[in-house]
Amino acid sequence: MPSEPVSHDLREEDLASKVRWFSTLSPEERLRMLLQWADAMQRLNPGIRDVGRHAAVPGRVQVLERP
């Protein structure tokens, strides 16, 4: 794969460009990025771990079980 020049123009940061960049990473690098993003989210919002996924949210679609 030929090396493309690095651009710092925010207008060029479309989804396709991000996908091309992400596909150049090894599986280990992808996992490292995922863990870094998760750590950043937890630092920005420490209560994110306490969000219960089992509680119904008013106004949202609810999954019903058969009787």
C-alpha positions as CSV (number, residue, x, y, z in Angstrom):
1,M,0.0,0.0,0.0
2,P,1.6,3.3,-1.0
3,S,2.1,5.9,1.7
4,E,-0.3,8.8,1.4
5,P,0.7,12.3,2.6
6,V,-0.6,13.4,6.0
7,S,-3.2,16.0,5.9
8,H,-4.3,18.2,8.9
9,D,-7.4,19.5,7.2
10,L,-10.5,18.7,9.3
11,R,-12.6,18.8,6.1
12,E,-10.8,15.6,5.0
13,E,-11.8,13.7,8.1
14,D,-14.7,11.8,6.6
15,L,-15.8,8.3,7.6
16,A,-14.0,6.6,4.7
17,S,-10.7,8.2,5.7
18,K,-11.1,7.0,9.2
19,V,-11.9,3.5,8.1
20,R,-8.8,3.5,5.9
21,W,-6.7,4.6,8.8
22,F,-8.2,2.1,11.2
23,S,-7.7,-0.7,8.7
24,T,-3.9,0.0,8.7
25,L,-3.7,-0.9,12.4
26,S,-2.8,-4.3,13.7
27,P,-5.3,-6.2,15.9
28,E,-3.2,-5.3,18.9
29,E,-3.2,-1.6,18.0
30,R,-7.0,-1.7,17.5
31,L,-7.5,-3.3,20.9
32,R,-5.2,-0.7,22.4
33,M,-7.2,2.1,20.8
34,L,-10.5,0.6,22.0
35,L,-9.2,0.5,25.6
36,Q,-7.9,4.0,25.4
37,W,-11.3,5.3,24.1
38,A,-13.1,3.4,26.9
39,D,-10.7,4.8,29.5
40,A,-11.3,8.3,28.2
41,M,-15.1,7.9,28.3
42,Q,-14.9,6.7,31.9
43,R,-12.7,9.7,32.8
44,L,-15.1,12.1,31.1
45,N,-18.2,10.5,32.7
46,P,-17.3,8.4,35.8
47,G,-20.9,7.4,36.3
48,I,-21.1,5.6,33.0
49,R,-20.3,2.3,34.7
50,D,-23.3,2.7,37.0
51,V,-25.8,3.0,34.1
52,G,-28.2,0.0,34.3
53,R,-29.1,-1.5,31.0
54,H,-31.9,-3.6,32.5
55,A,-34.0,-0.6,33.6
56,A,-36.8,0.6,31.3
57,V,-36.4,4.1,30.0
58,P,-39.7,6.0,29.5
59,G,-40.4,6.7,25.9
60,R,-38.1,4.1,24.5
61,V,-38.9,0.8,22.8
62,Q,-39.2,-2.0,25.3
63,V,-38.5,-5.7,24.5
64,L,-41.4,-7.9,25.5
65,E,-41.2,-11.5,26.4
66,R,-43.7,-14.2,25.4
67,P,-45.9,-15.4,28.3
